[in-house]
Structures are given as C-alpha cells and as structure tokens.
Amino acid sequence: MSCNVTSENIRFNLEKIENETLFRDSKITSKYFCTQNFKDFIEKNRINGLKFKEVGTAT
C-alpha cells in the first residue's frame, strides 16, 4: 500500500496495517492515514462528515 503526501510516495507494510482503520506512521507522526477498510466503511454508511477528538497512537 502506498499513498502520496506532498508529492512524496510513502510505502506502508500491508501486513502491519491490514487490520487497522486509521493509523499513523512512527516516522510521519503529524499525519493520519486510512486504509481501504475505513474508506469502505464511510461509503457503506454514507458518512459525509467526521470530527475526531483523538485517534490512536503512532505504530
């Protein structure tokens, strides 16, 4: 799995994040990333707005 953050490709180890919904990387702690599980959940439940008070710890 990879994503683009400010024009940089960042690769994640899918085995480490496959059971996650939202996560942070220990090297890029200022950003949160979501998995396909999260995107599917949002679409399935027709959620169109979220506000997070706190989301997990960096792994």
PEKADA-V259161 format. One record per residue. N is the residue number from 1. OMEGA is omega as a letter, one per 20 degrees, with the letter a starting at -180 (NA if undefined). D_CENTER is the distance of its C-alpha to the mean C-alpha in whole Angstrom. Layout:
n->N omega->OMEGA d_center->D_CENTER
n->N omega->OMEGA d_center->D_CENTER
This chain:
n->1 omega->r d_center->11
n->2 omega->r d_center->11
n->3 omega->a d_center->10
n->4 omega->r d_center->12
n->5 omega->a d_center->12
n->6 omega->r d_center->15
n->7 omega->r d_center->17
n->8 omega->r d_center->16
n->9 omega->r d_center->14
n->10 omega->a d_center->12
n->11 omega->r d_center->12
n->12 omega->r d_center->10
n->13 omega->a d_center->13
n->14 omega->r d_center->12
n->15 omega->a d_center->14
n->16 omega->a d_center->12
n->17 omega->a d_center->9
n->18 omega->r d_center->11
n->19 omega->a d_center->11
n->20 omega->r d_center->8
n->21 omega->r d_center->6
n->22 omega->a d_center->4
n->23 omega->r d_center->5
n->24 omega->r d_center->7
n->25 omega->a d_center->9
n->26 omega->r d_center->13
n->27 omega->a d_center->14
n->28 omega->a d_center->12
n->29 omega->a d_center->12
n->30 omega->a d_center->12
n->31 omega->r d_center->9
n->32 omega->r d_center->5
n->33 omega->r d_center->2
n->34 omega->r d_center->2
n->35 omega->r d_center->5
n->36 omega->r d_center->8
n->37 omega->r d_center->9
n->38 omega->a d_center->8
n->39 omega->r d_center->9
n->40 omega->r d_center->12
n->41 omega->a d_center->13
n->42 omega->a d_center->13
n->43 omega->a d_center->15
n->44 omega->a d_center->17
n->45 omega->r d_center->18
n->46 omega->r d_center->18
n->47 omega->a d_center->16
n->48 omega->r d_center->17
n->49 omega->r d_center->16
n->50 omega->r d_center->14
n->51 omega->a d_center->15
n->52 omega->r d_center->13
n->53 omega->a d_center->16
n->54 omega->r d_center->14
n->55 omega->r d_center->10
n->56 omega->r d_center->11
n->57 omega->r d_center->12
n->58 omega->r d_center->11
n->59 omega->NA d_center->12
